[in-house]
Amino acid sequence: MLTHQFVRNRYLDAFLKLVFLSGLVHIFILLSYYAVNGDLAILNYFNILDLDLFFPGITLGNTSNITPFVALSAVYSGILFFFTGSRGKQK
């Protein structure tokens, strides 16, 4: 999985793999915490990004379960369409 070279510069490649692996470990820890405690708020995208430090109460309220999903979908779509180039298109 991590044997694929993301970029040609080996130092930048190692850094990107470190960030990717750290993200995977972080998600695993959050999923484990959710499995043990049942606290679904821990998986809130805004909570994971700690945006609630800048915008208190963003993870609370009626739209706190839908808005993070919409934001996550928008970020994913932006990366897919603007940063993957023609590699994302099937022939």
C-alpha positions as CSV (number, residue, x, y, z in Angstrom):
1,M,0.0,0.0,0.0
2,L,2.7,2.5,0.9
3,T,5.2,1.2,-1.6
4,H,3.5,3.4,-4.3
5,Q,5.5,6.6,-4.9
6,F,3.3,9.7,-4.6
7,V,5.9,12.2,-5.8
8,R,9.4,11.9,-7.3
9,N,11.2,13.6,-4.5
10,R,11.9,10.8,-2.0
11,Y,11.9,13.2,1.0
12,L,8.5,14.7,0.1
13,D,7.2,11.2,-0.7
14,A,8.3,10.0,2.8
15,F,6.6,13.1,4.4
16,L,3.4,12.5,2.5
17,K,3.4,8.8,3.5
18,L,3.9,9.9,7.1
19,V,0.9,12.2,7.0
20,F,-1.2,9.5,5.3
21,L,-0.2,6.9,7.9
22,S,-0.8,9.3,10.8
23,G,-4.2,10.0,9.4
24,L,-5.0,6.3,9.3
25,V,-3.9,5.8,12.8
26,H,-5.9,8.8,13.9
27,I,-9.1,7.5,12.3
28,F,-8.5,4.0,13.8
29,I,-8.2,5.6,17.3
30,L,-11.4,7.6,16.8
31,L,-13.3,4.5,15.5
32,S,-12.0,2.6,18.5
33,Y,-13.1,5.3,20.9
34,Y,-16.6,5.3,19.3
35,A,-16.8,1.5,19.5
36,V,-16.0,1.6,23.2
37,N,-18.0,4.7,24.3
38,G,-20.7,5.0,21.7
39,D,-20.1,8.7,21.3
40,L,-21.0,9.5,17.7
41,A,-20.0,13.1,18.1
42,I,-16.3,12.0,18.1
43,L,-16.7,11.1,14.4
44,N,-18.1,14.6,13.5
45,Y,-15.8,16.0,10.7
46,F,-15.8,19.5,12.3
47,N,-14.8,17.9,15.6
48,I,-12.0,15.9,14.0
49,L,-10.6,19.1,12.4
50,D,-11.1,20.9,15.8
51,L,-13.1,23.7,14.1
52,D,-15.1,23.9,17.3
53,L,-12.1,25.7,18.8
54,F,-12.6,28.6,16.4
55,F,-16.4,28.3,16.0
56,P,-17.8,27.2,19.4
57,G,-21.0,25.2,19.1
58,I,-20.4,24.2,15.5
59,T,-20.7,20.5,16.5
60,L,-23.9,21.2,18.4
61,G,-27.4,21.9,17.1
62,N,-29.9,20.6,14.6
63,T,-27.6,20.7,11.6
64,S,-24.5,19.4,13.3
65,N,-24.9,15.9,11.7
66,I,-25.7,17.0,8.2
67,T,-23.4,20.0,7.7
68,P,-20.1,18.2,8.3
69,F,-21.2,15.4,5.9
70,V,-21.9,18.1,3.2
71,A,-18.5,19.8,3.9
72,L,-16.7,16.5,3.7
73,S,-18.4,15.6,0.5
74,A,-17.5,19.0,-1.0
75,V,-13.8,18.7,0.0
76,Y,-13.7,15.2,-1.5
77,S,-15.3,16.3,-4.7
78,G,-13.0,19.3,-5.0
79,I,-9.9,17.0,-4.6
80,L,-11.3,14.5,-7.0
81,F,-12.2,16.9,-9.8
82,F,-9.4,19.6,-9.4
83,F,-6.4,17.7,-8.1
84,T,-6.5,14.3,-9.7
85,G,-6.4,15.4,-13.3
86,S,-7.1,12.8,-16.0
87,R,-6.1,9.9,-13.7
88,G,-9.6,10.0,-12.2
89,K,-11.3,9.5,-15.6
90,Q,-11.8,6.1,-17.0
91,K,-11.3,5.4,-20.6
